[in-house]
């Protein structure tokens, strides 16, 4: 089903029918049992999406907060609530588990889930704190495990179209790219990231690293710098990266930019014959004026999401990633953002941190 979602764009952004009703109906018939571990914002989001799609039944929620368990049990009367995985395993055997807890808990929870026989796991980003933790978890998996990481920007149709344009060579060979991801999530003193020891690059910037690794095949970290403003970790992170095609990428991540009340990802790729600019909201192609038959055009978000996805909360890429995950579980196939495929992204994140010995200055 979702193969068409992931790769069906022509130059103008036209696509084949993305979700066939018959295929969605098949997913609805399977109705796997789902447990959600961690019932904060993301746990509630995925649970609601699954309910709207009718493709999965959230039969269990695991959360350490007694208040959350008590309050949500009043609303979700057909869902069992547990304080820990041990309680869940003693009563139920879910087909799928969504892990939507803070990253510091991921290594421990994945270890328990794999030991408990859970084969299908959706893991919110970032997958782990370090590549070393990721490699330990991968060593526990076998070919029957399907573990997907919630790097949902890869499922935004604007970024998928931009990737398709690059692959078609619309702007020639990339030479220089300017890439940023910014929000105003942290603009006051806080210590909630102290225990992790890593900040905006791991939490928010990982989306941009993943997009760039996928679109441009990043090869190396040339230089990295960070700035601490409101936390004890990196609040702003800048890096110069090298891509396999020889192009240079200028990277910036910030969760302390007051100009961005909503997160924005922006990638501007300069090629030998033009430029592609892409965000969550648009794709713009500008051809060089001396190119024969040069043409420029821009496509906006409504162009891509005409009737897609069939249910929508927050941004549409969240629903598309859930559909992709459910389809991979149904077909026994590897997700585009599987835990295995996240290795290169985490390697780059580790290397960026290791080279960030210089402090940024205003």
C-alpha positions, 0 to 999 in steps of 0.5 A: 500500500504505502510504496506509492506514498513513498515514491510516486512523484513526477517533476510537477509533483503529480502522483499516482493514487496513494491509498487504495480503499481496498488496501486500507480496508485490508489493514482495518480487517487485521486490527492488531492489538496495540499497547502504548508505553508512555501516554504523553503528547505523542502517545495520545497522538498515535493512539488517536490516529490509530482510532481514526484510521480504524487500523489498530486497537489500543488495548493497553497503556503503560505509564508510570504516572498514577494520575495519567492512568487514573484520568485516562482510564475514565475516558478510555474505558475499553483500554487497560492501564498498567504501571510497568511492562511487567504488569502488561506482560502478565495480563496481555500479549500485544501485537504491536507496542508504541514507545513514546517515552523520553529517549533516556528510557528507550534502551531499557524499554527496548531491551525489556520488550525484545526479551518479552517477545514483542516483534513489532515496535514503533519507537519515537525519535530519537531512537537512543541517546548514542550509537553505542546504545543503538548497536546494542539493541540491534544485536538483540534483533532477528529477521522477524523484528520490525522496529520503526523510528518515528522520523516523520519528516521523511513521510512529509510529501513535500520532502519526498517530492524534493528527493524525487526531483533530486533523483531526476537531476532537475537541478543538476549536481548539488554543490551547496546546501543550506539546511535549518530546523528551528523552533522556540520550544526552549526560551527560558532556563530549564534542566529537563535535558541535563540527564540526557547530556545532549540537546537540540541536535539529538532532540530536534536536529535529528530530523534534519540530519536524517533528511539530509542523509537520505536526500544527499548521502552525507559522508562526513562532518567537517566542522561543528559548533554549539551554543548553550543558552537556556540549558546545560546542553546544546540549544543551538548547533551548527555544522558543516557537512560533506555529501557523497556527491561532493557538495557542502551542507551548512547545517543549523538546528535551534530550539531557542529561536523566538521567531519560530512559534511552530517548528520549521524545516528548510532545505535549500539545495543549489545545483549546477542548473538550478535550486530546490527549496523545500519546507513542510509547506512548499517545494520551489524549483528555480532553474538557472536563466541560461538553461534552455527551456528553463522553468520555475514553479512552486507547489504548496502543501494543499497540492500534495495532501488532496484527500491524503491521508484518510485521517489527519491530526497535527501534521499529515506525516504522522498519519502517513508514518503510522500507515507505513508502519502498519503496512510493514507489519502486515507485509513483514517488510522493512520500514523506510525509517527502521531502527537498522536504517537509523544507524547512519543518522545516529553515526552522524549525530555522534560525530557532530557532537564529538567535533563540537569543541568550539562554542558559538558566539553572537 
